[in-house]
Amino acid sequence: MNNIKIINQEVVDLDTGEILGPVVEAGAIANQEALELVLEQIQKQASQVSAEQIRLRAIQDQVQKALKRKAGYLEYLKFVYTSPVEQYAKARLEGCKQKSIITPYGTVSFRTSKGGLKVADEKLALTSVALAGFDNAIKITEKLLISELTDEQKQALIGADGFTVANPSEVMSIKTGVE
């Protein structure tokens, strides 16, 4: 709620400047009818949010389909043109110090990479390194699993550095059946 401000009886999003809706006064709920009016208002807004999320997903799905088609054709174009582009660029750059051809539509570059040992399968490579005794190349990551501590251990850690005690609390939620 830090990103909103009340201006001229309208709720305004400070990040975008958009008017989100009219200001409402939250008074005491004195009876069932008042509760139902509040819940109806929340449910209507939740329904609108839900409908827009469904619409957004439908639009995203359609765009994803179009993108997949375009990506497939892009892959085809690269497959067809890679060899001729490489042949032309190598011939044009032959005898030059340059390793790139720059055009308004893209750059063709050649880079020499240093060969060497590469990891193909992380788990198998880690096993091989451990069996060879090359412990200097192994990093061990530790993580605290507080759920594994016994009640006695938890009591002993109260007040210790890195810990805090959370008081029991109750959380109220509003569900409209739309979410």
N, C-alpha and C positions, 0 to 999 in steps of 0.2 A: 504494500500500500504506500510505499515511499515515492512511487512514480506518479501519483495522482495529486491533483489540486482542485479545489472548488472555485470556479469562476462563474459569476452571474448565475448561480443556482444550477450549474452544469458540472459534472464530473469530467475533468480533463486529464488525459494522459500526457505527462510532462515530456516523455521521450519523443512522442510523435506529434503532439499538439492537437490530437483528435479529441472530439467530444464523445465520451463513452455513454452518457445518458444523464437523465435528470437526478438531482440530489434527492435522496429519500431520508426521512427522519426515522430513526429506529427508536421507537418508544417501547414501553413495557408491553409485553404480551399478556393480556388480562384474561383471555378466554380462548376457547377452541376455534371460534370463527376468526379471530385475529391471527392465530397461529396458521390456520389454513390459508388465509390471504397472503401471508408472508411466504409460506412454502409454495403457493401457486406462482407468485412472482419469481421466486428462485427457480422453480421448475420450468417456467416459460423461457427464462434466460438460458438455463442449462440445455433446453431443447434446441434453441437457436444456435448455441455453441456446437452442440452435437451435430446438427444438420450441416453446419458449415464445415465441420471436420470431415464428415462423410463426403460432402461435395469436393473438398480439397483432395481427399484420397482418390476420388474418381477422376479428377483432373490430372493428378499425379500419375495415375495408372495409364491414362491415355498418352500423356507426354512420355512416359517410360517406354510405351510401345513404339511411339514414333522415334524416340532416341535409339532404341534397339535396332530398328530398321536402318537408321542413318549410320549407326556404329558398324553394322554388318557391311554396308556398302563401303564405308571408309576402310575397313579391313581388306575388302576386295581390291580397292584402288591401290592401297599400299602393297598388296601382294603382286599386282600386275606391274606397277611402276618402279618398285624398289630396284630391281636389277638394271633396267635402262638408265635410271637416274644415277645409280652408283657408277656405271660404266662411263656415262657422260662426264660426271663430276671428276672422276679419277683422271680421265683424259685431259680435261680442262686444267686441272691443278697440277698436272705432271710438270716437274721442274720448278715449281713455285714453292716459296716458303709458306704460303697460305695453305690452310687445311680446311677452309670453308668457302662456300659460295653463298652470298647473301642476296636475296631477291625480295621484292615487296610482299611476296606470298609465303615466304619461308626461307629457311637456311638449310643447306646440305653441309654437314660437318663430318670430318673424319677425326677420330680420337684414338690414340694408341693406348691400350690398357695393359698394365703390367700383369702378367700371369702369376699364378701361385696357387697355394692351397686354398680351397673354398669349402664351406660347409654345405653339404647336400641334404643331410638329414640330421637335425639338431640332436635328437636323442641318441642315435647311433654314434655320432661324433663325440658326444659327451662321454658315452660309455668307453669308447676307444681311448680318449684322453685319460680317463680315470684308470683304466687297466694299464696304461703305459706309465702311470705314476706322475704325470705332468700336472700336479695339483696347482701349480702357479697359474695355470690357464683356466681354472674352474672358480666361478664366483658362486658363493652360497648366499641365498637371500633368506633372511629370517622374518617371520611375521608372528605377532602375538595373537593367540587364539584365546580370548578372554572367556569364551564359552567352555573351554577345557579346564579352567581353574575350579577347584573345589570351593565350597562355601568357606572353609577354614582359610584357604589361601587368599580368597577375596578379602576376608576380614583382616588378614595380616597386611594387605596392601593398601588399606584405607589410610590416606594421608601420605602415601609414598609419592615420590616424584613421578609425574606423567599420568597420574590418575586423578579423577574427580568422582564425587558421589552424586548420583542423580536421585532426587527424591521421587517417590511414587507420584504419579499424576493420572488424571483422568482426561480423556480427550473426547469432546463432543463432535459428532459429524452430522452433516445434513445430507440425506440421500433422497433424490427425487425419482429414481428409477430410470433416468435418462442417461446417466453417465456410462 
